[in-house]
Amino acid sequence: MSSVNSYPTEVLLKVFHHAVGDAPLLLGGTAVAFPISQVCQDWRQISVDSPALWEDVRFPFAAYKNNNTLMLEELLARSGTRPLTVVFSQPESTRGGRLIDFWPFFRKMQEYCSRFQAIYALLPTSGLYELNRAIGRQAFPNLVHLHITQSDNRAPVAMDFGNAPALASFHLENISYNSEYRNTSTSLRSMRFYQLRFVDIPGPVMRGLEELTIVRSPLPFFNHADPLPQSALTSLTLDGITSSGYPDELFWFLTSFDMPHLRSIELTNLDDKFGFSSQLFRALCTPAEYPALRTVIFTAVPLSHVTPEFCQALPALDTLVLADLDAEPLLSLLTADIMLCPALRELSVDGVLRSR
């Protein structure tokens, strides 16, 4: 059978409509795009009960226009009680010179909050504000994956993730200061607090997260507790993180939780002008917090602050990948003392495997 990916979307839509025995779905002149990744032996028959049919439902602009929720209602009706993964990709806040009103759409989602298992959103500030109204006012008990990208540089929205207790994977991208406010009389401290409100993750949610990715955004801020709460985090990715101006913010972020299950950490484009490099190696020198760390990937991360204590603190490390950086400080340590990182099996520098 030919791969389903070889059929254009229009053909797959016809297949879908034939399978459910319904008229072609045309709402507002735009067909709802149901990417289909699984079909039966006879490709003209689709198993509507297949979870794959509902794993990637993308909404076009027409889904939000004229303040109607017809497309979302159609999806909810056709999918029965199946868990849904939905994708919102609307980077602009206006269309045809008119401001897009996202609230009717997200309010309808709020009514069916238990149906959503994953939300991927590329939205302007106005769209994120309305998404937050939905998540902030109503619990989404089965929401496991949340991927948020801010598409503009306006003031960030204060997001509330406390109503997503089952959240296991969280991706935050492109959250930045509002450039329009940089030269105003607003105090820097107030701006920092306002920005941090967006990325603050409630402690109970953070404790349950298994994967956390932060790209071109500031770090969450946590108040230290004694004893440290334990996190379920297994994978942490930080790419081009920005500073909020708080002292030692990366250090405090990495040491605010006991992370005994953390297996992989990937850091990219760590700007040392904020002191991130020294904070990183200070934080990773506490073996009780990272006993399971097996994979470390550093890309464009200054290694001038690396110490033998860093290597000693990672007894389980078996894969070390270095790229676009001066690897000599770390390589010298590993060459000089074979007992450092005793479990290390794979060492890669700029794509080339190296021996110790």
N, C-alpha and C positions, 0 to 999 in steps of 0.2 A: 504494500500500500504506500502510495506517495506520502511524503511528509505533509502534515497539515499546514506547515509554514509556507508551502509552495502555492497555496491558494490565496488569492487576494481577499481582503476583508469583505468585499461585497458578496463574494461567493459564499463565504462562511456565514454571513448574515442570512442569506437565503437558505442555507442548510439548517441553520438554527430555527428559522421560522417554519420550515417544512417539518422539522422534528417535533416541535411543540404544537403543530397543527393550527397555527394562528396566522392572521394576516401579517404582511410585512410591517415591522415596527417603524413607523415614521412619525415622529413627534416634533412639531415645530419645523418640519422639513428636513430634519437631520436624524439619521438612523442611529440608534444607540449602538455603540461599538462593543460587542462582546467578543474579545479575542478568545479563540477556542484552541485549546492545546491538546485536546483528546477527542478522538472520534472512534466510532466502531469500525469493524472490518469493512462494512459497506459505508463509505464516507458520507453517503447521503443521509444516513441515520445517525443521530447523535444521542448519546445517553444523557438525558437531562439530569439524571441523578448523579452524574459524575461530578465530584467536587472540583475537578479541573475547569469545568465550565464557568465557575464563579470565582476563580482565583485572581482574576485581573480585570475587573470591570472599570473601564475608563469613561469618564464623562466629558463630552465636548462642551464648548461654550454654550451651546443651545440649552444645556441642562439648567443653566442659571438665569436665562433671559426671561423677561416678562414676569418675573417673580412667580413662576410656576414650578411645580415639583413633579411634573408628569413623568419624566424619565426615571426619577428615583422611585416613584410609586410603581411604575411598570416593573422595574427591577425587583422591588420587594414582593410584588405579586407573583412574578414568574419564578422566583427562586425559592418559594415556599418558606421553609424554616432553616435553610442552609446558612452556615456562617459565610460572611462576605468579606472579600478583600477589595477595597475600592481605591481608585487613583483619581486625584483631582489635580489637573495641570492647567492652571489659568494664571499666568504670571502677571497679567495686566489688571489694574483695578477699574479700567473703563473699556468700553467697546463702542465704537461709533460715536465717541464723544459723550457717552452716557455712563454714569457710575453704575457698576454692577452691584446689585443687592444680593449678597450671598446668604443672608439670614433665613429666608423661607426654605432654602435647600437644607441647611444644617439643622434648622428646627425640625424638619421632617425626619432627619437622621436621629435626632434626639428622641423622637417618639419610638423608634425601633432600635434603641441603643444596644440591646443585647445581641443583635444580629451581626455586629461588626467585629471581626477578629483582627483586621489590619487596615490601617489608613495611611496612604501615601499622599502628601499634599505639597504641591508647589504653588504657593499663593502669595499675593501681595499682603501688606499689613492689614488692609481692610478685610480680606478673606480669612486671615489667621485670627483676627479679632472675633469674627462670627463663629469660626470653628471652636474657639475657646469658650464662647458663650454656651455652645452645645455641650462640650466636654465638662466645662466648669459647673454647669447647673444640674447635670444628670450623670449618674454613674454609668460607665461603659464597662460592665463587669467582665466581658469576654475579650476586650481589646488587648491583644498580645503584642502587636507590632505597630509602632507609630513612627512615621518618617516625615519630618517637617522641614521644608526649605522656604526661607523668606526670599521673595523674588525682587524686592525693592530695598532701598536703603533708608526708609522712613523709620521713625521711632519704633522700637520693638514693642510687641504686645506682651502684656503680663499673662502668661499661660498658666493654667492650673491643671496639673497632672494627677492630683490627688484622687480623682474619680476614675482612675484606670488602675485598679489594684492588681490586675493580672499582667500588667505590662512587663514583657520580658526583653524586648528589643526596641531601642530608642535611638533614632538618628536625628540630629539637630544640625542644620546647615545654614550658613550665610546670614547669621544674626549679627548686626553691626550697629554702631552708633548712628544716630540720625545726623548726617552732615549738616543739615540745615540749622541744627542747634549748637554746633561747635563754637560759634562766635557770639552766642547770646550771653546774657548775664546769668543764665542758669548755672548754679554751682556745679563743679565737677563731681563733688560727692553725690549730689542729687542725681546727676546723670548716671553715675555708676550704679546707684541703687536701682534706678529705673530700668537700666539695662539688665541687671542681674535678676530682676523679677521675672524676666522671660524664661531664663534658663534654670531657675531654682527648681529642683526636683524634690518633692517631699521625701523625708527619710524612709517611710514605709515602702514607697515606690522604688527608691534607689536600692533598698535592701533586696528587693525581688528581681531587679534587672539582671539579665544574663549577658546582654550585649549592649554596649554604649558606644556611639560614634558621634564625635563633635568636630565639625568642619567649619573653619573660618568663623568661629563664634567664641564668645567668652565661656569660661568654665562655670559650672554650678558652684554655689557657695554653701557650705554646710557649717553649722556650729559644732565644734568638737564635743563629744560626749565621753564620759568615763564610766564603764568601759566602752571601748569602741564598738559600735554596732557591726554585725557581720553582714557582708554583701554576698549575693549569689553570683556576682559578676565573673564571667569566664573569658570575655573578650573586650578589650578597650582599644579604641582607635581615636587618636587626636591628630588632626591635620590642620595646620595653619591656625592654631588657636590664637585668639587675640586677648590682650590684657585689659582687665577692668580697673587696674590701678591699685588693687589691694596687695599688700606685701605678701610675698611667698605664696601666691594664690595656687600655683601648680602643686607645690609641696603640700599645702593644706588639703587640696582636693584629693590627692593620692593617698593621704594618710588619715582622712576623715572616717574611713571604713576599714575594718579588717577584711581583707580579700583573700581568704585561703583557697578559693577555687579559681583564681585568675590564672589562665593558661596561656593567653596571648596578649601582647601589647604591641601596638604599631603607632609610631610617632613620625610625623612628616612635617617638614618646614617649621621647625622649632626656632623661633626668633630669639637669639640670645640677648638682644638688647633689653628684654624684660627679665633677664636672669633665669629663664626657664631651664637652661641646661643644668646649672648648679642645683636648682630645686629638684629636678628630675632625679639626679644621682643621689642626692640626700634622701629622697623618699624611697628609692629602690634599695637602700642599704639596710632594710629592716626585714630580715629573713622570716620572722614570724608572720609577716603580713603577706608575703608572696611565696609561699612554699611550693606552689604548684606551677609557677611560671616556667613554661617550656619553650615558648617562641617569642623572640624579641626582634622587631623590624624597625630599624632607624633609617630614615631618609632625610638628608639635609638637617641632621641634628648635630650640633657642635659637641665634640667629645673631649674638649680640653679639661673638663671637670671630672672625668672618669677616674675612679680610684680602685685599688685592689679590693676595698670593702664592698664595692658594687659587685664585683665578680664573685666574691665569697658569699654574698647574700642570695645568689641564684643557683643553689645546688642542683636543681632539676632542669636547668636550661640545656636544651639539646639542639636548638636551631637559632642561629644568630645571623641576621641579614643586614648588611650595611650598604648604603648607596648614597652617592652625591655628598660625600663628607670626607674629612681627613680621618682615616681609620687608624692611623699609626699609634696614637695614644693607647687605644684599647688592644691593638694587635701586640704591642710591646709587652703589655701586662700578661697577655695569654701565652706569649712565647717564653717569657721569663719564668713563669711558674706554672707547671703542668697541673698543679692541684687546683688552680682556679677554674671554675666552671667544669668540674670533672665529668659531667654528663654530656658535654658539648660534642655532637656528632657532625653537625653541618655548619660550616662557616662560609658565608658568601660575601664578597666585597665587589660591588659594582657588577654583579652578575657572574662573577668568576668564583668558583669554589676554591677555598684556600685551606691549607693544612695549618696546624697550630705552629 
